[in-house]
Amino acid sequence: MNNREISKSLDIEKLPLIKKLKSLDEIFWVNPNLENSKLAIEKSPLTAADIKAAEERLNRFAPYISKVFPETRAANGMIESPLVRIPSMRKKLALDNGQPLLGDLLLKCDSHLPISGSIKARGGIYEILKHAEQLALSHQMLTIQDDYSILASEKFRAFFSQYSIAVGSTGNLGLSIGIISAKLGFKVTVHMSADAKQWKKDLLRSKNVQVIEYDSDYSEAVTQGRIQAEADPSCYFVDDENSKDLFLGYAVAASRLKHQLEQLEIVVDENHPLFVYLPCGVGGGPGGVAFGLKQVFKDNVHCFFAEPTHSPCMVLGLMTGFHDQISVQDIGIDNITAADGLAVGRPSGFVGKVIEPFLSGSFTISDENLYRLLKDLVDTEDIHLEPSALAGMIGPVFLCRDGMDYLRNNKVLDKMSNATHVVWATGGSMVPEDMMAQYYQKGSN
Ligand SMILES: *Cc1c(COP(=O)(O)O)cnc(C)c1O
């Protein structure tokens, strides 16, 4: 060990929650660096205008999306998911945990986003659309006033086929990037980590996406993808660990959620707090959504990240302040979890730093509990999610049990009966039926 590593390990051993993390116990952590949202927004390197630009870009592409993905036609080419109340699950959670849950419980079903069935259909697709737009604009093939459905033509496909795209992924980002890139006509390569599911690789190959498999974990797949892409000037690398575009694509979810809450006549204000629980891998998805939500709802929204006990990379980076300079392996955790998309050992440094003043806290959950909640949600609400998408579900229990100080300090303890809890369900609708049956079975043990 060099000096820096020694001081790193000595200091962090003093943090009480590190011991629990190392023992793979579930933890609930309140972020001491949460700031007043107004101040945090003023200081942030990314702004509401950046999110607005992303939203407008997605609107420009809506006619194209609607044309090439018929499942989005009813929503006029908008890639969006339902927000639903889950009262039976709420009862089940309260009963099983012996913990009264104050407030309403809803599920944001990104599991059912069109095109790729996970939250990655937000950021991943957005980043490729932005790249395609820039290429077409810079070659005078398109103006932003055009009807973008013209992109669904042989002329554009032939144009995009001169360029390639690469990405490293545990599965879901690969699905999103692969599907949209191939649809536009790009040559696309997905570098898959060892934990990526076979059905995802098969699906991509069936769509003419090149899939390269690695024996190693997510960070290695990303590194390899980055190296290969750098060698080819016509290749664009989607950098899940550092991408602002991915982040902004996710952030657009916030204004959409605001609209959906209004449609359900759910009020969010000083007397009606909103709590949102987001499964976190490298951080871009939950970070982007949380960042967007803070711009929209300010101090009236409280965002928490959820991670597997075997891959708590973001909370480790945040609580130590080391961000991407520390990995879960550094403290002896194996980064082996059934939660696709969350099997990440080292967080994005970019996201950790941007989100730090906006995040209320984090918690971890065991794989066994993910499966149990998966089964419970099927039994109570007949909604099928992949294991990672259940990570946020235990959040309201943690908050109502261990979050008293947080609620008191943020002056919402006496307003909890007016609260709304939104659990962000990040994936699952594309999981093959036999696989889902196995997941359900595991939750029954
Ligand atoms: C990718 C993913 C996440 C988390 O997103 P990050 O950007 O990696 O933090 C959560 N759930 C599922 C199902 C995912 O695929």
Ligand as a Chemical Component Dictionary entry (heavy atoms), coordinates in Angstrom:
data_LIG
# 
_chem_comp.id                   LIG 
_chem_comp.type                 NON-POLYMER 
_chem_comp.pdbx_formal_charge   0 
_chem_comp.three_letter_code    LIG 
# 
loop_
_chem_comp_atom.comp_id 
_chem_comp_atom.atom_id 
_chem_comp_atom.alt_atom_id 
_chem_comp_atom.type_symbol 
_chem_comp_atom.charge 
_chem_comp_atom.model_Cartn_x 
_chem_comp_atom.model_Cartn_y 
_chem_comp_atom.model_Cartn_z 
_chem_comp_atom.pdbx_ordinal 
LIG C1 C1 C 0 -28.680 0.457  -14.734 1  
LIG C2 C2 C 0 -29.731 0.075  -13.818 2  
LIG C3 C3 C 0 -29.918 0.737  -12.607 3  
LIG C4 C4 C 0 -29.032 1.840  -12.092 4  
LIG O1 O1 O 0 -28.556 2.782  -13.006 5  
LIG P1 P1 P 0 -27.065 3.331  -12.893 6  
LIG O2 O2 O 0 -27.000 4.411  -13.888 7  
LIG O3 O3 O 0 -26.143 2.195  -13.237 8  
LIG O4 O4 O 0 -26.859 3.746  -11.499 9  
LIG C5 C5 C 0 -30.945 0.306  -11.805 10 
LIG N1 N1 N 0 -31.753 -0.694 -12.161 11 
LIG C6 C6 C 0 -31.613 -1.352 -13.312 12 
LIG C7 C7 C 0 -32.551 -2.462 -13.647 13 
LIG C8 C8 C 0 -30.598 -0.981 -14.192 14 
LIG O5 O5 O 0 -30.454 -1.655 -15.326 15 
# 
loop_
_chem_comp_bond.comp_id 
_chem_comp_bond.atom_id_1 
_chem_comp_bond.atom_id_2 
_chem_comp_bond.value_order 
_chem_comp_bond.pdbx_ordinal 
LIG C1 C2 SING 1  
LIG C2 C3 SING 2  
LIG C2 C8 DOUB 3  
LIG C3 C4 SING 4  
LIG C3 C5 DOUB 5  
LIG C4 O1 SING 6  
LIG O1 P1 SING 7  
LIG P1 O2 DOUB 8  
LIG P1 O3 SING 9  
LIG P1 O4 SING 10 
LIG C5 N1 SING 11 
LIG N1 C6 DOUB 12 
LIG C6 C7 SING 13 
LIG C6 C8 SING 14 
LIG C8 O5 SING 15 
# 
